[in-house]
Amino acid sequence: MTELAELHEPMLRAEAPGLPLLNRGKVRDTFDLGDRLLMVATDRVSAFDVVMENGIPDKGTLLTQMSLWWFNELGSICPNHIDRDASWPAQLEDRRVEWEPRSMLVRKAERIDIECIIRGYLAGSGWKEYQQHGTLAGLPLPPGLRESERLPEPQFTPSTKNDTGHDENISITRMSQLVGVELTAQLQQLSIEFYSTAATKALERGVILADTKLEFGYIDGRVHLIDECFTPDSSRYWDAGTYKPGEPQPAMDKQYLRDYLDTLAWDKNPPGPRLPDEVVLEVRARYIDAYRRITGRDFA
């Protein structure tokens, strides 16, 4: 079994003196290159909207490479922000070996401040709501559904996008009030098509895509898929071979970390706790497993 000492130190910050830092998010550090952006995925890991003290080695590379794979697979549904004609910036040549595998060169987009969440199975906060009210995002579901059960149809359950605090779950009606009826309908249709296509592809590889969140923005007046795409950070993945409705499923994603944190006497406010070595290694192993099984590629 891999020991943490055998791995390189996780990259917790991307520093590029002389380049404007546009945003330092929970995971990604984004630099302004003028006509495009450089998004560098660090090895920071967050849960409950709080960044943990230590990171997960290789996590940023795994997220980036998985996103790029999905962007390529799903490009026919809707354009995305990847700039395929861009070359690595000359001013960062000395960082190329370390940064390029964990970076995306993207076109600038006007972000739509909505998290487009699509649920195909009843899990997480959706399961909690159903237990209490028999609803999902305020909409009634058939009675008698079990935890982790596949929903009759994928459900679109949006939330507001908040970079610094907690996102707020909202109804489709409220989303229409915020961004308009026409855009709401377009994002709902695109999100469900993305989810359904990706879920089919994942299942062919023995993996269930239970739910995910997507982000969109405008480029040249047209809606594009932006940010990340079907990573273990933004999606809930289960092993189809061990899937058993009526109970929680072993996670191939960040849910393992959330479950661990729920065992601690931590109030889920900053600062985040330091993760023990065994948790770091287990999260890393689950991300690598999801990457290998879905893309069919080895992770070196």
N, C-alpha and C positions, 0 to 999 in steps of 0.2 A: 504494500500500500504506500502511496506517495506521502512523504512527510512534508510539512510546511517549509522546513528549512531547506528542502531540495529545490524549492521554487524561488523565482526572483521576487524581489520586493514589489508589492502592488503599487501601481502608479496612482497616487491620490490627487494630484493636481497637474494640470498642463500649463506650463509657463512658456510664453513666447515673447521675450522682451522686444519692444518695437512694433508688435502687432496689437491692434485694439482688441481687448477682450469684450465681446458683445454680451456674453452671459455665462455665469457659472451656475449651472443647475445642480440637481441632486447627483447626477452622474456625468453629464457632458459639460465640457468647457468649449465654448464656441467663439471663434475668432473671426473678425471682419477682414476679408481680403479685398474689399472694394466692390467688385462685381459678383462676388460669391462669398460663401461662408465655409470655414473649416470647422467641422464638428468632431471633437476629440472625445471619445468615450473613455473615461478614467476607470479605475477599478473600485471607485467608491460604491457602496451598496447602501440603499435606504429601505426602510420599512416604516409603515405608519407615518409617512412623510418626514421621517427623521433620518439623517445620514449617520451611519454607524462610525465608531471611532476608527476601526481598521477596515481595510478593503479585502476583496477577493482576487487573488492573483489571476490575471488573464481575462477577467470578467469583461473589461472593455473591448478586448479583441473579439471575444465570443459574441457579444451583443452586436458589434459592427458587422462581422462576417455573416451572422445569421440574418440581420436586416438586409444586407446587400443581396443575399441569396433570395430572400422573399421578394424584395423589390424587383428583381429580375424575373422571378416566376410569375408575378402578378401584374406586370406592366401593361398588359392588354386591357385591364379593367379601367384604369385611370392613370394618368401620368403622375410621376413622382418627382421629387426635388433633386435627385441625384444628377450631377453634372458629369455626364460620361465623356465629355470632350475636355474636361479640365485636366491639367497636368499638375504634378506636385509642386507647390510653391518653392521657388528657388531660395527664398530667404529662410526656409526651414529645411534645407538639404541636410544639415547636420543632425536633424531629428527624424529623418525619413525612416530609417530602419526601425526605430522604436515606435514612432507614431503612425506610420501609414497603415499598418494592419488594424488599428483601432480608430481610424479616421474616415470621415466621409466629406468629400467636397461637394457642396450642394448649392443650388440656386437660391437666392433670397426669396422668401415668401412672406406674405402678409398672413400671419397665423389667425385662424378662426378659433376663438377662445372657448372651445367646447371639446371635452373628452368624449369621443364616440365609442361607447362601450357596447359590446355585443356578447350576449350570453346564450350559449347553446345547451348548457347544463345548469342544474340548480345547485349552486355552491357558494361558499363565502357569504358576503353580505346579502346576496340574493336569497340564499337559503334561510338566513336569519329573518329577513322580512317576510318570507312566505310562511315560516312557522308562526309568526306573530299575527299576520294579517291576511294570509292567503293570497298575497299579491306579489308582483315583481315590478319595481319602479311605479308602484301605485296602481298597476293594472291587474285585474283578477286573473288567477291561474286556476286550472281544474283542481278540485280537491283530491287529496290522497297521494300527491307526489312525494317521493322519497328524496333524501339528501343525495346529491350527485346524479340524480336522474336526468336523462335527456329530456329537454323541453319539446313540446309538440312542434314548435317553430322557433328559430333563433329570435331573441328579443333584443331590441335596441333600447338601451337604458343610459341616456347621456348624463354627463355631469359638467359642471363648470370647470374651467382650466385655471388652476392657481399655482403659480411657480413657487410661492413662498409659504403657503399655508395648506389647509385641507381643501380638497375639491369638494364640491357640494352636489349631491345627486339631485337631478331636476327631472321634471316630466317633459314629455315631448311638447306639450302645450307651452310650458315655460320656455323651452328652447326656441319655439317658434316666435315667442315674444321677444327673445333676445337677438336672434339672427334672421328672423323672417321665415314665413311659411315655406317659400320655395326652396331656400337653402336647406332648411331642416329636412324636407322631403328628399332632396338630392343626397345629403349626407347619410340619411337613414338607408336609402337604397344602396348607395355605394358601400357602406359599412357592412351590411348584410351580405352583399355579393362577395366582398373581400373575405369575410369570415367563412361563408359557405364553401368558397373555392379552397381556401387554405385548410379548412377542417377536413375536406375530402382528401387533399394531398397528404396531410399529416396521417390520416387514418390508413391510407395505403401503406404507410411506413410503420404502422403499429402504434401510433400515438394519437391520443384524443386531444383535440383543442377544445377545451371546455368553455373558455371565454377569452376575450382580448379587449384592448383599447387601442384606438387609432386616432391620429390627429391629421387635420387637413389645413391647407392654406391656399391663398391665391397667388399664382404666378402669371403675369401677363393677363390678368383678368379671368383666369381659368382655375378651377379647383384642382389641386394636386395633393397627393398623399405625402406627408412630411414626417419628420422626426424618426422614430424607430418603427420596426414592422415585425410583429409576431415573434418577439424575443421572449425568453423566460422571465424578463423583467416586466413585460407588458401583457403577458398571456398566462393562462393556467393550462399546463400540459399534464396529462396522465398517461400511464402505460395502458394501452388497450388490452393487453394480454392479462392484466390483473384487475381490470375494471370490474367493480361490483357495486351497483347502486344500492342505496340504503345506508351508506356509511361514508366517512371521509376517504378520499383516495390518496395514495402515496404521490407526492408532488414531484414533478420534474422541473420545478420553477422556484420562485422566491417564497412560495407558501411554506416551505420547510423552515425558512428563516423566521417568518411570522409566527409559526407554531412554537419555535424555540423561544422567541421573545415573550410569548404569552406565559411561559413558565417562570419568568423573572418578576421580581418585585420592582418593576420599572413602570413609571406612569405614562410612558409613550410621549414624553416631551423631551426636547433637546436638553443636554447632549445625549446622543445615543451611546449605549454600553459598548464595551470592547468585547468582540466575539472570541470565544475560545478557539484554539486551533482546529479541534475536531468539527466544529460548526463551519468554519471557513472552508475546510477541505470537503465537507459534505455538500455545501452549496456549490462549490466549484465542480465537483463530480457530477452533480445533477444537471448543471448547465452544459457541461461537455457531453453528457449522455443525450440530452435533447438535441444539441447541435449535430452530433454524429448521426443519430437516427433519422432526423428529418432531412438533412442535406445530403446524407450518404458520404460525407467526407470525414477523413480523420482530422483530429485537431492536434497539431504539433505544438 
